[in-house]
Structure formats: C-alpha cells, structure tokens
Amino acid sequence: MILAVLIANAEGNILVERFNGVPPEERLHWRTFLVKLGADNIQGIKNEELLVATHKSTYIVYTVFGDVSIYVVGKDEHDELALSEIIYVIMASIKDGCGKYPTERRFLDKYGRICLCLDEIVWKGLAENTEIDRIKRLIRLKPPTEF
C-alpha cells in the first residue's frame, strides 16, 4: 500500500499531501519526519536522484525535482523498487504539466492539473496508472481508446 505522497518546497513547506490508510493522529508525525528527513539529506543531491530510507517497516523514496521535493511512502508490496517507479511517473507528470522542471511558482500555477495527475497515479493507496499518455488522456476527462 502507498501510505503517503508529499510534495514540499525548498523551505520544507508542504504543497501537496495525500495520505492513504494513515490515521489522522499519525499524519503530523509523518509530515514532520519527512520534512526533517529531506532537510537532513537532500542538500547537494542532483535533480531526480533518488534517495531511499526505511522507517517503522515502511519504505520511503524521495528526491529533489526542480524547486520541490517529492516523498513517496509505502509498505508491503510497495517496496523501494515499486515506489521508485511511481516517483518517476509523478516526476514525468509534473514535468509535463509545468512544461519543464518546476519552480515553486510554476508548480502552484499548475496545482489543479498536478493534483489530477496524482489522483490518477495513486488511488486509495494503490498504483492506478503508470503510463504518461494514459494519464494525459484521463486528466483531460476523455475516455481511454483501448482497454
């Protein structure tokens, strides 16, 4: 299950968060943990370079992408390899939505489109769509041409 997808700016402010199966009282813990994890480790890494961590039998894959940081948390069948595939799809959809690497301003300008993409990629804790062309069709609200 994919427990969380968080996107934060360079200062650690959360821009988008999606929690699945995480009780409300634990969400604050996850927010602060992920932001602190990123603040401690993402300084000086290259764009799109993936970092992996574990915490309480969960896997965390995170990266810097333009001016934002992306965190994906999963457990059970969503190990670090599955999460890395999901984070690459998220980065590709953000890059497609923003036109290039996102600045915070460009990200916020395309916020609605990015949220639609996230909803198509991760639905109720499961990886729903991982094909960029299909995601593009779905966020335009056109039916898929093949099943």
N, C-alpha and C positions, 0 to 999 in steps of 0.2 A: 504494500500500500504506500502511496505517496502521501506523506503526512503534511508537508508544507512546501509552498513555493513563495519565496520572499524576494523582492527586488528593492534595493536600498540605494540611496545616493552616496556620494563620496564622504559625506559627513556622518553617515550611519542612520539617516532618517529613512524610515520605511515608506516607499512609494506605493507598492502593491504587496498584498499578502493574501494567500489562500491557504487555509487550514482544512484538513480533512481528517476526521476521527481524532482530533486533539481536543480534550476538554477545555472549556474557556479559562479555567483557573491555571492551566499549564501554558497557555499561549504567551503570556507575559514572559515566562521563563525562556521559552523558545526564542522570542524576539530578542531579548537581551543577550542570550547566549550566542545567537547567530551574528548579531552586530559586533559583539566583542570578539568572536572568532575571526570575523573579517578584518576588524581593526588591527588585530594582532598579526595576521598572516598575509594580507593581500598587498601590503606596501611593497612596491618594486616588482610585482609579477607582470608578465606580458599580458596583453589583451587576449582573451579567450583561452588562457592557460588554466586548466582545471586543477583544483586542489580537492583533496578528499580527507574527510575526518569521520570518526565514529563517536557516538555519544549514546549511552543507555541502550545498547543493542540496535541503534539506528545508524544509517549511513547518511553522510552529508557531502554533497558535491557542490562546490561554489567556484565562482570566477569573477573577474572584472571584465566588463564589456562596455567600452566607451567610458562614460561618466557614472555608470551604475554597476552595482554588484548584484549577482544573481545567486540565490541559495535554493537548493532543492534537497529536501529531507525525505528519506524513505526507509522502509523496513521490510522484512520478509523477502518476497521475491524481487523487490525493487532494491537491488544491491547497487554498488558503485558503478557497475557497468551499465545497468539499465538507467540509472539516474544520469550518467554522462550522455547517453543517447537523448534523453529527454531535455537536458540542458542545452544540447546542440540545436535541437528543434526550437526551443524557446529563443535562443540567440538568433537563429535564422529568421524567425518570425518577427522579432523586434527589429532586426536589421532591415527586413523587407518593409515593415511598417514605417520606420523612420527614414528610410532611404539610404542610410549609412550607419556608422557607429553612433549610438545615441548620446547626445548631450542631455543633461537633465531637462533643459527647456524643450528640446525636440521630443523627448520621452513623454513629458507632460502634455505637449500638444497632441500627441497620438495616443493618449491614455486610453480612450474608449476602444480603439482598434486593438491595442495591445491586450486589454482585458478580454476582448472577444477571442483573441488568439489563445490566451491562457486557458480560457474555458473550453476551447476545442481540443487543446493538447491534454489537459488533465481534467477529468470529470469524476467527481466523488472518489478521489483517491486512486484512480486507475488511469493509465496512459491510454487516451482515447484515439487520437490521431497523431501520427508522427510524420506524415507526408506533407511537405510545404504546399504543393499545388492543391491538395485536397483542403488544407486549412484555409488557403486563399479563397477557394470556392465557397466554403462554408461560412466564412465571415461576411461574404457578400450576400449571404442568405439565398444562394442559388442551389438547387438540388444537385447531388453528385450525378455524373453522367454514367458511371458504371458501379456495380455493386460487388 
